[in-house]
Amino acid sequence: MRILVLADIRFPLERANGVQTAETCHALARRGHDVTLVVRPDTAGTPRDPLVYYGLVPLPELHIHQVRVPRRVSLRRAVYVWHAVRMAASLAAHDRIFTRDLVVARLLLGSQGLVRAPVVYESHGFSPSVSAELPLLVSTATHPSPSKLARLTRREQYVWRHAAGYVTITEGLRREMEARFGRRQSVSVIPDGTHVAADAAVAEGFHRPPVVGYAGHLYPWKGVDVLLDALSRLDGLTGLVIGGLSNEPDLGRVKAMADRLAPGRVVFAGAVAPGDVAGRLKAADILVLPNPATRISSAYTSPLKLFEYMASGRPIVASDLPALREVLRHEQNALLVEPGNASALADAIRRLVTEPGLATSLAASALRDVRRYTWDARAERLDALLTSLPAGALATGGTE
């Protein structure tokens, strides 16, 4: 099958969007599909090889097409979208079109017969809710106007009703979309994934002093602040924070907080290439996913670090949120604690340090469970959806 994947991102991209896009395309190509990924060029001074950056081997079935866009930020989006629609309209070039870009999906589906190949959209959240909540979570985000929220809602409804296939990354998001817009055919819940090393095993014993690790961005809604508060309550433990971009204010904010709450006890490893994350996690004994309770965390998140943690052979402490409970089970493959409660987080970490048998049991269960969440397993589920769609398929449903 020839699959056209449209992603309006610079590539490679350090964020989870870039990692997930690269890994999904590579896994589909490993299944023998001919995959063309359409992105924008890297903006680094010396352009990076995307496959090298993501730690992936070249495949003859995977093609990366870079759309040359203007320097002017205001024009980049329009030029990319124009190229995307033009490529999608070439029926002889592909059998399926796949995107997680709501605007691109809406344009393709409303092209009045110009695009014939089935369009499959992957949702990572109900965009009006994400847009409304983001300014409370990220300092650089702006508050959306009522007209923007209404426009986003119309787009979501149209794509839900007209996409040939639809993917959500959590069951909670699928239920929300059905509650808003009604049931539809050809919808699949497909979480994110990770790589599991052939020799992956549960770590034996803890470092002295034990190390509590976190990997990911440092925005307040990710919960690093809660982790640092918990560390201040745990004498004799150290912290390891992997991630954080030097050009964003959160790194300085979190470092200042660490100096205040746990002076000299937190190591900041900085941002690392995606292929290096697994190796850096080995320096930790306990891994923490401390998201506070936000709409995004509760219903829309399928964190890459969750699956990386599970594959590491380390015990996990995570916030007790619905989206995370789709994968994690309290006292079976993780300890779940009240979101945003630093005292509860500290108690769970302390429990793992004092009960090594429990720590080993949780880590072993997580390592067994994560084999259902590899990138190859994700591609297999996507493959099933893509191949189930007849050529030129459209979803059943009403009009906008």
Buried (B, 14 or more C-beta within 10 A) or exposed (E): BBBBBBBBBBBBBBEBEBBBBBBBBBBBBBBEBBBBBBBBEBEEEEEBEBBEBBBBEEBEBBBBEBBEBEEEEEEBBEBBBEBBBEBBBEEEEBBBBBBBBBBBBBBBBBBEEEBBBBBBBBBBBBBBBBBBBBEEBBEEBEEBEEEBBEBBBEBBBBBBBBBBBBBBBBBBBBBBBBEEBEEBEBBBBBBBBBBBEEEBEBBEEBEEBBBBBBBBBBBBBBBBBBBBBBBBBBEEBBBBBBBBBEEBEBBEBBBEBBEEBBEEBBBBBEBBBBBEBBEBBEEBBBBBBBBBBBBBBBBBBBBBBBBBBBBBBBBBBBBBBBBBBBBBBBEEBBBBBBBBBBEBBBBBBBBBBEEEEBBBBBBBBBBEBBEEBBBBBBBBBBBEBBEBBEEEBBBEBEEE
